[in-house]
Amino acid sequence: MKTKWMAFSLAALMAIPALAQAAPKGLTGQYMEFRSADVYTGPCFANSEMGLAGKNAVLAWKISQGSWHGVALDGMSVVAVVRASNTLGDPDSNPLPARSVLIVDRQATGAQRAALENFARTQAGALLANVVAVESAPITMTVNAKDETQAALAAGGLVKLETRAIGMGDMICHNEEVYYSPLVRHLNCPMPAVVVDSAYTGNHLGVTWQDSGRRSAFVATFAM
C-alpha cells in the first residue's frame, strides 16, 4: 500500500508543472461596465426599472499585462455589448437568452484575437454564449489616477462610455446602495459611477442607445 501511495504522489508531483504551464498567467488590468439601469440606487427606484430597463450592457477589459492560455495580451483590449431578455441582475427574472457583440483590439494578431474572445467569454459566461458578431476596432480606455471613477472608453465608432464619481447631488432618496453587482468576477473594489455619456451604434443587436445621467456604471481593476 505504501509503495502504491508513493507512486501516486510522484505522479501527482510530476503533473503539477504541466498544469501550471496550461493555466492562464497573471492577467491584470482595468475594467469598465455600463448598464441601462441604475446599479447604485434605492429599492424603490430599482423596482420601477425591473423588467423595463437594464437589458443592455457594455463590459470592457484593458489588459495591462499577462497572458491567456500562453498568448501574451499586454496592452490589448476587448469589449462586449450585451442585449439580454430581461433586467440584468434581477434575481427574480432570467436575462437569458442574451445576444452579444464582441469588439476586439484592432492591434491584436490572429492568436491574440482568439485569446481575447476566449477571455471575454470565460469572464462573462452565459451572457456571451450567443455572440452574433465579432468586430475589430481601435479601443482606448483611460482611468484617472487621482479619481478612479473618472474613466473613458471608446471602441471605434461603435461604443462610447464616460463616467464620473457619484456626488451628494446624485443622491435622490438618500438610502442608495450598490443594488446590482457587476456582471463579471475577479474584480478588485468595483466602484459605482455616474454615466456622463454612453452610446452604442452597432447594427447587430436590433438596438442602439445614447444614455447619460444614470448611476449605472462600474469602474474597477482586475487580477487573476
C-alpha positions as a LaTeX table, in Angstrom:
\begin{tabular}{lrrr}
\hline
Residue & $x$ (\AA) & $y$ (\AA) & $z$ (\AA) \\
\hline
Met1 & 0.00 & 0.00 & 0.00 \\
Lys2 & 2.85 & 2.36 & 0.91 \\
Thr3 & 4.52 & 1.69 & $-2.47$ \\
Lys4 & 1.27 & 2.47 & $-4.32$ \\
Trp5 & 0.85 & 5.72 & $-2.35$ \\
Met6 & 4.40 & 6.82 & $-3.13$ \\
Ala7 & 3.84 & 6.07 & $-6.84$ \\
Phe8 & 0.62 & 8.12 & $-6.81$ \\
Ser9 & 2.32 & 11.03 & $-5.04$ \\
Leu10 & 5.20 & 11.00 & $-7.54$ \\
Ala11 & 2.76 & 11.04 & $-10.46$ \\
Ala12 & 0.84 & 13.94 & $-8.90$ \\
Leu13 & 4.01 & 15.96 & $-8.37$ \\
Met14 & 5.10 & 15.35 & $-11.96$ \\
Ala15 & 1.72 & 16.64 & $-13.19$ \\
Ile16 & 1.99 & 19.99 & $-11.35$ \\
Pro17 & 4.34 & 21.72 & $-13.84$ \\
Ala18 & 2.13 & 20.69 & $-16.77$ \\
Leu19 & $-0.97$ & 22.10 & $-15.07$ \\
Ala20 & 0.82 & 25.32 & $-14.18$ \\
Gln21 & 2.01 & 25.71 & $-17.76$ \\
Ala22 & $-1.54$ & 25.29 & $-19.12$ \\
Ala23 & $-3.10$ & 27.80 & $-16.70$ \\
Pro24 & $-3.52$ & 31.50 & $-17.58$ \\
Lys25 & $-0.69$ & 33.62 & $-16.13$ \\
Gly26 & $-1.14$ & 36.76 & $-14.07$ \\
Leu27 & $-3.58$ & 38.89 & $-16.04$ \\
Thr28 & $-4.07$ & 42.36 & $-14.60$ \\
Gly29 & $-5.78$ & 45.43 & $-15.95$ \\
Gln30 & $-8.75$ & 47.81 & $-15.87$ \\
Tyr31 & $-12.46$ & 47.14 & $-16.27$ \\
Met32 & $-15.49$ & 49.28 & $-17.11$ \\
Glu33 & $-19.15$ & 48.29 & $-17.17$ \\
Phe34 & $-22.31$ & 50.08 & $-18.30$ \\
Arg35 & $-25.88$ & 49.01 & $-17.56$ \\
Ser36 & $-29.05$ & 50.62 & $-18.89$ \\
Ala37 & $-30.49$ & 50.75 & $-15.35$ \\
Asp38 & $-29.15$ & 52.27 & $-12.15$ \\
Val39 & $-26.80$ & 49.92 & $-10.32$ \\
Tyr40 & $-26.34$ & 52.31 & $-7.38$ \\
Thr41 & $-29.85$ & 53.14 & $-6.25$ \\
Gly42 & $-32.62$ & 52.68 & $-3.72$ \\
Pro43 & $-35.07$ & 49.74 & $-3.81$ \\
Cys44 & $-38.00$ & 51.92 & $-4.90$ \\
Phe45 & $-36.14$ & 53.17 & $-7.98$ \\
Ala46 & $-34.77$ & 49.71 & $-8.76$ \\
Asn47 & $-38.25$ & 48.18 & $-8.60$ \\
Ser48 & $-39.58$ & 50.79 & $-11.02$ \\
Glu49 & $-36.99$ & 49.74 & $-13.63$ \\
Met50 & $-37.21$ & 45.96 & $-13.28$ \\
Gly51 & $-38.50$ & 44.30 & $-16.43$ \\
Leu52 & $-38.42$ & 47.61 & $-18.29$ \\
Ala53 & $-34.81$ & 48.78 & $-18.22$ \\
Gly54 & $-31.41$ & 47.24 & $-17.60$ \\
Lys55 & $-31.38$ & 44.83 & $-20.54$ \\
Asn56 & $-28.37$ & 46.44 & $-22.24$ \\
Ala57 & $-24.79$ & 46.32 & $-21.01$ \\
Val58 & $-21.21$ & 47.03 & $-22.02$ \\
Leu59 & $-18.33$ & 45.06 & $-20.49$ \\
Ala60 & $-14.81$ & 46.26 & $-21.26$ \\
Trp61 & $-11.38$ & 44.99 & $-20.25$ \\
Lys62 & $-8.00$ & 46.63 & $-20.84$ \\
Ile63 & $-5.20$ & 44.19 & $-20.07$ \\
Ser64 & $-2.12$ & 45.85 & $-18.60$ \\
Gln65 & $-0.04$ & 42.71 & $-18.64$ \\
Gly66 & $-0.32$ & 38.95 & $-18.66$ \\
Ser67 & $-1.14$ & 36.04 & $-20.93$ \\
Trp68 & $-4.18$ & 33.90 & $-21.57$ \\
His69 & $-3.51$ & 30.25 & $-22.40$ \\
Gly70 & 0.01 & 31.05 & $-23.47$ \\
Val71 & $-0.79$ & 34.12 & $-25.57$ \\
Ala72 & 0.65 & 37.43 & $-24.33$ \\
Leu73 & $-2.05$ & 40.14 & $-24.19$ \\
Asp74 & $-0.11$ & 43.09 & $-22.78$ \\
Gly75 & $-1.86$ & 46.32 & $-23.78$ \\
Met76 & $-4.77$ & 44.57 & $-25.54$ \\
Ser77 & $-8.47$ & 45.40 & $-25.00$ \\
Val78 & $-11.78$ & 43.65 & $-25.62$ \\
Val79 & $-15.35$ & 44.95 & $-25.32$ \\
Ala80 & $-18.63$ & 43.04 & $-25.14$ \\
Val81 & $-22.03$ & 44.60 & $-25.85$ \\
Val82 & $-24.95$ & 42.61 & $-24.44$ \\
Arg83 & $-28.67$ & 42.66 & $-25.16$ \\
Ala84 & $-30.45$ & 40.47 & $-22.58$ \\
Ser85 & $-34.01$ & 39.20 & $-22.38$ \\
Asn86 & $-34.68$ & 40.85 & $-19.03$ \\
Thr87 & $-33.16$ & 43.18 & $-16.46$ \\
Leu88 & $-29.60$ & 42.08 & $-15.83$ \\
Gly89 & $-29.05$ & 41.25 & $-12.17$ \\
Asp90 & $-32.72$ & 40.91 & $-11.24$ \\
Pro91 & $-32.84$ & 37.77 & $-9.03$ \\
Asp92 & $-36.47$ & 37.14 & $-9.92$ \\
Ser93 & $-36.10$ & 37.09 & $-13.70$ \\
Asn94 & $-33.94$ & 35.29 & $-16.24$ \\
Pro95 & $-31.85$ & 37.54 & $-18.52$ \\
Leu96 & $-31.18$ & 34.62 & $-20.88$ \\
Pro97 & $-31.11$ & 34.10 & $-23.73$ \\
Ala98 & $-28.85$ & 37.06 & $-24.38$ \\
Arg99 & $-27.28$ & 38.19 & $-27.65$ \\
Ser100 & $-23.92$ & 39.90 & $-27.76$ \\
Val101 & $-21.29$ & 41.50 & $-29.95$ \\
Leu102 & $-17.58$ & 41.29 & $-29.24$ \\
Ile103 & $-15.19$ & 44.06 & $-30.26$ \\
Val104 & $-11.52$ & 43.09 & $-30.21$ \\
Asp105 & $-8.50$ & 45.35 & $-30.34$ \\
Arg106 & $-7.54$ & 46.15 & $-33.94$ \\
Gln107 & $-3.87$ & 45.79 & $-32.99$ \\
Ala108 & $-4.36$ & 42.13 & $-31.98$ \\
Thr109 & $-2.75$ & 39.35 & $-34.02$ \\
Gly110 & $-4.82$ & 36.33 & $-35.02$ \\
Ala111 & $-3.71$ & 34.42 & $-31.92$ \\
Gln112 & $-4.36$ & 37.41 & $-29.67$ \\
Arg113 & $-7.78$ & 37.94 & $-31.19$ \\
Ala114 & $-8.75$ & 34.33 & $-30.44$ \\
Ala115 & $-7.36$ & 34.65 & $-26.90$ \\
Leu116 & $-9.26$ & 37.90 & $-26.28$ \\
Glu117 & $-12.51$ & 36.33 & $-27.45$ \\
Asn118 & $-11.98$ & 33.30 & $-25.20$ \\
Phe119 & $-11.02$ & 35.51 & $-22.27$ \\
Ala120 & $-14.19$ & 37.61 & $-22.54$ \\
Arg121 & $-16.42$ & 34.56 & $-22.97$ \\
Thr122 & $-14.84$ & 32.92 & $-19.93$ \\
Gln123 & $-15.31$ & 36.01 & $-17.74$ \\
Ala124 & $-18.94$ & 36.68 & $-18.72$ \\
Gly125 & $-20.10$ & 33.07 & $-19.01$ \\
Ala126 & $-23.65$ & 32.53 & $-20.28$ \\
Leu127 & $-24.10$ & 36.20 & $-21.15$ \\
Leu128 & $-21.70$ & 35.68 & $-24.06$ \\
Ala129 & $-22.91$ & 32.23 & $-25.06$ \\
Asn130 & $-24.58$ & 33.68 & $-28.17$ \\
Val131 & $-22.10$ & 36.03 & $-29.85$ \\
Val132 & $-23.76$ & 37.18 & $-33.07$ \\
Ala133 & $-20.78$ & 39.17 & $-34.40$ \\
Val134 & $-17.12$ & 39.84 & $-33.72$ \\
Glu135 & $-15.80$ & 43.22 & $-34.82$ \\
Ser136 & $-12.29$ & 44.69 & $-34.89$ \\
Ala137 & $-11.74$ & 48.32 & $-33.91$ \\
Pro138 & $-9.24$ & 50.62 & $-32.21$ \\
Ile139 & $-10.03$ & 50.58 & $-28.48$ \\
Thr140 & $-8.91$ & 53.11 & $-25.87$ \\
Met141 & $-9.62$ & 53.04 & $-22.14$ \\
Thr142 & $-8.30$ & 55.61 & $-19.71$ \\
Val143 & $-8.80$ & 55.88 & $-15.94$ \\
Asn144 & $-7.93$ & 58.98 & $-13.92$ \\
Ala145 & $-5.22$ & 58.01 & $-11.43$ \\
Lys146 & $-6.47$ & 60.57 & $-8.88$ \\
Asp147 & $-10.15$ & 59.67 & $-9.24$ \\
Glu148 & $-10.62$ & 56.13 & $-10.46$ \\
Thr149 & $-14.35$ & 56.59 & $-11.06$ \\
Gln150 & $-13.49$ & 59.11 & $-13.79$ \\
Ala151 & $-12.88$ & 56.92 & $-16.82$ \\
Ala152 & $-13.44$ & 56.86 & $-20.56$ \\
Leu153 & $-13.83$ & 54.11 & $-23.16$ \\
Ala154 & $-14.04$ & 54.31 & $-26.94$ \\
Ala155 & $-14.26$ & 51.33 & $-29.31$ \\
Gly156 & $-14.07$ & 52.68 & $-32.83$ \\
Gly157 & $-17.32$ & 54.41 & $-33.65$ \\
Leu158 & $-19.32$ & 51.60 & $-32.04$ \\
Val159 & $-19.10$ & 52.12 & $-28.28$ \\
Lys160 & $-18.54$ & 55.17 & $-26.10$ \\
Leu161 & $-18.59$ & 55.30 & $-22.29$ \\
Glu162 & $-17.55$ & 58.12 & $-19.97$ \\
Thr163 & $-18.01$ & 58.10 & $-16.19$ \\
Arg164 & $-17.55$ & 60.30 & $-13.13$ \\
Ala165 & $-17.79$ & 59.96 & $-9.37$ \\
Ile166 & $-21.15$ & 59.83 & $-7.58$ \\
Gly167 & $-21.70$ & 63.00 & $-5.56$ \\
Met168 & $-24.25$ & 64.16 & $-3.00$ \\
Gly169 & $-26.23$ & 65.78 & $-5.78$ \\
Asp170 & $-26.76$ & 62.31 & $-7.29$ \\
Met171 & $-28.49$ & 61.06 & $-4.14$ \\
Ile172 & $-32.24$ & 61.06 & $-4.69$ \\
Cys173 & $-33.77$ & 59.01 & $-1.88$ \\
His174 & $-30.64$ & 59.03 & 0.33 \\
Asn175 & $-30.74$ & 55.30 & 1.03 \\
Glu176 & $-28.89$ & 54.33 & $-2.13$ \\
Glu177 & $-26.61$ & 51.29 & $-2.22$ \\
Val178 & $-24.99$ & 49.01 & $-4.79$ \\
Tyr179 & $-28.23$ & 47.31 & $-5.75$ \\
Tyr180 & $-26.79$ & 45.28 & $-8.65$ \\
Ser181 & $-23.35$ & 43.70 & $-8.57$ \\
Pro182 & $-21.02$ & 43.74 & $-11.59$ \\
Leu183 & $-21.67$ & 41.07 & $-14.21$ \\
Val184 & $-18.19$ & 39.51 & $-14.05$ \\
Arg185 & $-15.85$ & 38.17 & $-11.37$ \\
His186 & $-12.18$ & 38.71 & $-10.46$ \\
Leu187 & $-12.67$ & 42.45 & $-9.91$ \\
Asn188 & $-10.86$ & 44.49 & $-7.25$ \\
Cys189 & $-13.05$ & 47.02 & $-5.41$ \\
Pro190 & $-15.57$ & 47.77 & $-8.19$ \\
Met191 & $-16.80$ & 51.33 & $-7.72$ \\
Pro192 & $-20.19$ & 52.53 & $-8.93$ \\
Ala193 & $-20.09$ & 55.67 & $-11.07$ \\
Val194 & $-22.35$ & 58.09 & $-12.92$ \\
Val195 & $-22.52$ & 57.77 & $-16.69$ \\
Val196 & $-21.64$ & 61.08 & $-18.31$ \\
Asp197 & $-22.16$ & 59.62 & $-21.77$ \\
Ser198 & $-22.80$ & 56.15 & $-23.15$ \\
Ala199 & $-23.56$ & 55.12 & $-26.71$ \\
Tyr200 & $-23.78$ & 52.03 & $-28.86$ \\
Thr201 & $-24.27$ & 52.45 & $-32.61$ \\
Gly202 & $-23.76$ & 48.93 & $-33.97$ \\
Asn203 & $-26.27$ & 47.12 & $-36.17$ \\
His204 & $-26.18$ & 43.51 & $-34.91$ \\
Leu205 & $-28.38$ & 43.57 & $-31.79$ \\
Gly206 & $-31.50$ & 45.32 & $-33.03$ \\
Val207 & $-30.94$ & 48.14 & $-30.54$ \\
Thr208 & $-28.78$ & 51.27 & $-30.26$ \\
Trp209 & $-28.67$ & 53.83 & $-27.48$ \\
Gln210 & $-27.44$ & 57.18 & $-26.26$ \\
Asp211 & $-27.64$ & 57.34 & $-22.46$ \\
Ser212 & $-26.40$ & 59.68 & $-19.73$ \\
Gly213 & $-27.02$ & 60.79 & $-16.17$ \\
Arg214 & $-27.59$ & 57.32 & $-14.71$ \\
Arg215 & $-25.77$ & 55.87 & $-11.73$ \\
Ser216 & $-25.28$ & 52.83 & $-13.90$ \\
Ala217 & $-21.58$ & 52.13 & $-14.33$ \\
Phe218 & $-18.75$ & 50.33 & $-12.56$ \\
Val219 & $-15.03$ & 51.02 & $-12.79$ \\
Ala220 & $-12.56$ & 48.53 & $-11.35$ \\
Thr221 & $-9.23$ & 46.80 & $-11.72$ \\
Phe222 & $-8.95$ & 43.05 & $-12.20$ \\
Ala223 & $-6.38$ & 40.41 & $-11.41$ \\
Met224 & $-6.40$ & 36.67 & $-11.92$ \\
\hline
\end{tabular}
